[in-house]
Amino acid sequence: QVQLVESGGGLVQPGGSLRLACAASGYTFSKYAMTWYRRAPGKEREPVATISTGGSSTNYADSVKGRFTISRDNAKNTAYLQMDFLKPEDTAVYFCGVLGYWGQGTQVTVSS
């Protein structure tokens, strides 16, 4: 059974940083791309960043390009999302998703 567990969210001031982690189990982690999504209050869930199986290829939403970095450690079955220069509009629940499965999400709140 696929399980995804996100962690690392919290409250941060504008301009600050957070690093999210997504621990995966129940499937062969290294064989599938991973995507981070977010759902802001009152909005639809949207993809934020995707990383290929080996980590050599990444894609980002325009709204986070240059500020967020996705990475993965296949030895640890874990994906990461480094978020820098955070803005209030980045406030959302962040999820990782693969094969139609989702974690419970981790709340990120950017506020002074």
SEKOLRO-942361 format. One record per atom (N, C-alpha, C, O): residue in three letters; x, y, z. Coordinates in steps of 0.02 Angstrom, whole numbers, padded with zeros to 5 digits, always signed. Layout:
N
ALAXYZ...
//
This chain:
112
GLN+00042-00059+00000GLN+00000+00000+00000GLN+00044+00062+00000GLN+00090+00069+00041VAL+00029+00107-00047VAL+00068+00168-00052VAL+00052+00214+00007VAL-00006+00226+00024GLN+00104+00239+00039GLN+00096+00288+00092GLN+00144+00346+00080GLN+00202+00336+00063LEU+00118+00406+00089LEU+00157+00467+00082LEU+00146+00509+00145LEU+00090+00522+00164VAL+00201+00528+00176VAL+00196+00567+00238VAL+00237+00630+00231VAL+00298+00628+00225GLU+00203+00687+00231GLU+00236+00752+00225GLU+00252+00780+00294GLU+00218+00766+00343SER+00305+00818+00297SER+00325+00851+00358SER+00363+00915+00342SER+00383+00926+00285GLY+00373+00957+00393GLY+00415+01016+00385GLY+00378+01082+00378GLY+00410+01135+00374GLY+00312+01079+00377GLY+00275+01141+00372GLY+00278+01182+00436GLY+00306+01160+00487GLY+00250+01242+00434GLY+00249+01284+00493GLY+00233+01355+00476GLY+00211+01371+00420LEU+00243+01399+00525LEU+00231+01470+00517LEU+00298+01505+00506LEU+00346+01495+00544VAL+00302+01545+00453VAL+00364+01580+00437VAL+00348+01650+00414VAL+00295+01663+00386GLN+00393+01696+00426GLN+00384+01765+00404GLN+00398+01771+00329GLN+00436+01732+00301PRO+00369+01821+00297PRO+00385+01833+00227PRO+00460+01841+00217PRO+00494+01873+00257GLY+00486+01810+00164GLY+00557+01810+00151GLY+00594+01752+00182GLY+00653+01741+00168GLY+00559+01714+00224GLY+00591+01658+00258GLY+00593+01595+00216GLY+00574+01595+00157SER+00617+01542+00247SER+00625+01478+00212SER+00597+01420+00253SER+00593+01423+00315LEU+00577+01368+00217LEU+00557+01305+00247LEU+00579+01249+00201LEU+00584+01258+00141ARG+00591+01191+00230ARG+00606+01132+00190ARG+00556+01077+00207ARG+00553+01053+00264LEU+00517+01058+00158LEU+00468+01005+00167LEU+00499+00938+00146LEU+00542+00935+00103ALA+00475+00885+00178ALA+00496+00818+00160ALA+00436+00774+00148ALA+00383+00783+00179CYS+00443+00727+00103CYS+00390+00679+00087CYS+00421+00609+00091CYS+00460+00590+00047ALA+00404+00572+00143ALA+00429+00504+00152ALA+00381+00456+00119ALA+00321+00455+00136ALA+00406+00415+00072ALA+00363+00370+00034ALA+00377+00298+00051ALA+00433+00279+00068SER+00325+00256+00047SER+00333+00185+00057SER+00278+00148+00020SER+00228+00178-00001GLY+00288+00083+00011GLY+00236+00042-00021GLY+00241+00035-00096GLY+00199+00003-00127TYR+00293+00064-00126TYR+00304+00057-00197TYR+00379+00070-00210TYR+00415+00090-00164THR+00400+00058-00271THR+00471+00068-00288THR+00482+00142-00303THR+00470+00165-00359PHE+00503+00178-00252PHE+00509+00251-00254PHE+00549+00275-00315PHE+00529+00323-00348SER+00604+00242-00329SER+00650+00267-00380SER+00623+00260-00451SER+00653+00287-00498LYS+00568+00225-00460LYS+00541+00214-00527LYS+00489+00264-00549LYS+00464+00261-00605TYR+00471+00311-00506TYR+00417+00357-00522TYR+00436+00429-00507TYR+00468+00444-00457ALA+00415+00474-00551ALA+00422+00545-00538ALA+00380+00563-00477ALA+00332+00529-00460MET+00398+00618-00446MET+00361+00642-00387MET+00342+00715-00398MET+00380+00754-00426THR+00282+00731-00376THR+00258+00800-00383THR+00235+00827-00315THR+00203+00792-00276TRP+00254+00888-00302TRP+00227+00925-00245TRP+00169+00968-00270TRP+00173+00999-00323TYR+00115+00969-00232TYR+00057+01008-00246TYR+00042+01053-00186TYR+00070+01044-00132ARG-00002+01102-00197ARG-00026+01141-00141ARG-00099+01160-00153ARG-00122+01164-00209ARG-00133+01172-00097ARG-00202+01195-00101ARG-00209+01253-00053ARG-00206+01245+00008ALA-00217+01312-00082ALA-00226+01372-00042ALA-00299+01378-00022ALA-00343+01349-00054PRO-00313+01415+00031PRO-00383+01424+00053PRO-00427+01450-00004PRO-00411+01500-00035GLY-00482+01415-00016GLY-00529+01436-00067GLY-00508+01424-00138GLY-00541+01446-00185LYS-00453+01388-00148LYS-00428+01376-00216LYS-00421+01301-00229LYS-00423+01260-00183GLU-00415+01285-00293GLU-00404+01215-00313GLU-00332+01194-00298GLU-00287+01236-00293ARG-00323+01129-00292ARG-00255+01103-00285ARG-00217+01116-00350ARG-00244+01106-00404GLU-00154+01136-00343GLU-00114+01151-00402GLU-00045+01119-00396GLU-00018+01115-00340PRO-00016+01097-00451PRO+00052+01070-00449PRO+00102+01126-00438PRO+00095+01180-00466VAL+00152+01112-00398VAL+00203+01161-00382VAL+00269+01143-00416VAL+00301+01185-00447ALA+00289+01080-00409ALA+00353+01058-00436ALA+00353+00983-00447ALA+00323+00945-00409THR+00388+00961-00499THR+00394+00890-00515THR+00466+00873-00527THR+00504+00913-00555ILE+00486+00814-00505ILE+00554+00791-00515ILE+00552+00722-00546ILE+00510+00680-00529SER+00598+00710-00593SER+00601+00646-00627SER+00628+00591-00582SER+00648+00604-00525THR+00628+00530-00607THR+00646+00473-00565THR+00717+00479-00537THR+00728+00465-00478GLY+00764+00500-00578GLY+00833+00506-00555GLY+00851+00575-00529GLY+00905+00585-00502GLY+00805+00622-00536GLY+00817+00689-00511GLY+00850+00737-00559GLY+00863+00794-00542SER+00862+00714-00620SER+00898+00757-00667SER+00853+00808-00702SER+00878+00857-00730SER+00788+00797-00699SER+00741+00842-00732SER+00690+00867-00681SER+00661+00828-00644THR+00679+00932-00681THR+00631+00963-00636THR+00588+01013-00674THR+00609+01042-00724ASN+00528+01024-00650ASN+00483+01074-00677ASN+00449+01111-00620ASN+00435+01081-00567TYR+00436+01175-00630TYR+00407+01216-00578TYR+00350+01258-00605TYR+00349+01278-00663ALA+00302+01271-00562ALA+00251+01320-00578ALA+00284+01389-00584ALA+00332+01403-00549ASP+00258+01430-00628ASP+00288+01496-00638ASP+00290+01536-00573ASP+00336+01575-00562SER+00241+01526-00530SER+00236+01565-00469SER+00292+01550-00419SER+00303+01589-00372VAL+00327+01494-00427VAL+00378+01475-00379VAL+00448+01469-00410VAL+00497+01457-00374LYS+00453+01479-00475LYS+00518+01473-00508LYS+00568+01521-00478LYS+00553+01580-00468GLY+00628+01495-00465GLY+00680+01536-00437GLY+00679+01542-00362GLY+00725+01568-00331ARG+00625+01517-00331ARG+00618+01520-00257ARG+00615+01451-00226ARG+00639+01441-00170PHE+00585+01403-00261PHE+00577+01335-00234PHE+00624+01288-00271PHE+00638+01297-00331THR+00647+01237-00236THR+00689+01185-00266THR+00665+01116-00244THR+00662+01102-00184ILE+00649+01074-00292ILE+00629+01006-00277ILE+00689+00960-00284ILE+00731+00969-00329SER+00694+00911-00241SER+00748+00862-00244SER+00722+00795-00217SER+00667+00790-00190ARG+00764+00744-00225ARG+00744+00679-00199ARG+00807+00640-00179ARG+00861+00651-00206ASP+00797+00594-00132ASP+00850+00548-00111ASP+00821+00478-00118ASP+00784+00455-00075ASN+00838+00444-00173ASN+00809+00379-00186ASN+00831+00327-00135ASN+00796+00277-00123ALA+00888+00337-00104ALA+00911+00290-00053ALA+00869+00295+00010ALA+00863+00247+00048LYS+00839+00353+00021LYS+00798+00364+00080LYS+00723+00364+00065LYS+00682+00375+00110ASN+00705+00353+00001ASN+00634+00354-00019ASN+00600+00419+00003ASN+00543+00419+00028THR+00635+00474-00006THR+00609+00538+00017THR+00619+00592-00036THR+00672+00595-00068ALA+00568+00633-00044ALA+00573+00692-00087ALA+00569+00754-00043ALA+00542+00753+00012TYR+00598+00808-00068TYR+00603+00870-00029TYR+00578+00929-00071TYR+00579+00927-00132LEU+00557+00980-00036LEU+00541+01043-00069LEU+00571+01099-00026LEU+00546+01114+00028GLN+00625+01128-00051GLN+00657+01185-00018GLN+00622+01248-00042GLN+00619+01261-00102MET+00595+01286+00005MET+00556+01346-00012MET+00591+01406+00018MET+00596+01413+00079ASP+00615+01450-00024ASP+00650+01511-00003ASP+00611+01572-00025ASP+00568+01568-00069PHE+00626+01629+00006PHE+00594+01692-00011PHE+00517+01684-00011PHE+00483+01705-00058LEU+00493+01654+00040LEU+00421+01639+00044LEU+00380+01703+00047LEU+00400+01754+00075LYS+00321+01698+00016LYS+00274+01754+00012LYS+00208+01734+00045LYS+00193+01675+00051PRO+00169+01783+00067PRO+00104+01766+00097PRO+00061+01723+00050PRO+00022+01682+00073GLU+00067+01734-00014GLU+00026+01695-00062GLU+00049+01622-00068GLU+00017+01583-00103ASP+00104+01605-00036ASP+00125+01535-00035ASP+00089+01496+00021ASP+00096+01435+00025THR+00051+01531+00062THR+00014+01498+00115THR-00034+01446+00086THR-00076+01462+00044ALA-00028+01384+00108ALA-00067+01329+00081ALA-00051+01265+00119ALA-00004+01262+00159VAL-00091+01214+00106VAL-00073+01146+00126VAL-00034+01116+00069VAL-00057+01117+00012TYR+00024+01088+00084TYR+00068+01060+00033TYR+00065+00983+00037TYR+00070+00954+00091PHE+00056+00952-00022PHE+00050+00879-00027PHE+00102+00853-00076PHE+00123+00888-00122CYS+00123+00792-00065CYS+00158+00757-00118CYS+00111+00704-00147CYS+00067+00678-00112GLY+00119+00690-00211GLY+00073+00644-00244GLY+00108+00601-00295GLY+00153+00623-00330VAL+00087+00537-00298VAL+00114+00490-00347VAL+00063+00434-00357VAL+00032+00412-00309LEU+00056+00411-00417LEU+00013+00353-00432LEU-00058+00362-00407LEU-00092+00313-00392GLY-00081+00423-00403GLY-00149+00437-00380GLY-00157+00437-00305GLY-00212+00443-00279TYR-00102+00431-00269TYR-00103+00433-00197TYR-00078+00501-00172TYR-00039+00535-00205TRP-00102+00519-00112TRP-00084+00583-00081TRP-00069+00572-00007TRP-00095+00527+00025GLY-00025+00615+00017GLY-00015+00615+00089GLY-00068+00658+00123GLY-00115+00682+00090GLN-00061+00667+00188GLN-00110+00706+00226GLN-00097+00781+00219GLN-00140+00822+00234GLY-00039+00797+00196GLY-00021+00867+00186GLY+00012+00898+00247GLY+00005+00873+00303THR+00046+00953+00235THR+00077+00991+00289THR+00063+01064+00277THR+00070+01090+00222GLN+00042+01099+00330GLN+00020+01168+00324GLN+00081+01215+00323GLN+00125+01210+00366VAL+00081+01259+00275VAL+00131+01313+00271VAL+00094+01379+00276VAL+00050+01393+00235THR+00113+01420+00324THR+00082+01485+00333THR+00137+01538+00332THR+00184+01536+00372VAL+00130+01585+00286VAL+00179+01639+00280VAL+00145+01704+00302VAL+00100+01729+00268SER+00167+01729+00358SER+00134+01788+00386SER+00181+01823+00434SER+00223+01792+00467SER+00174+01889+00438SER+00213+01927+00486SER+00174+01936+00550SER+00199+01967+00597
//
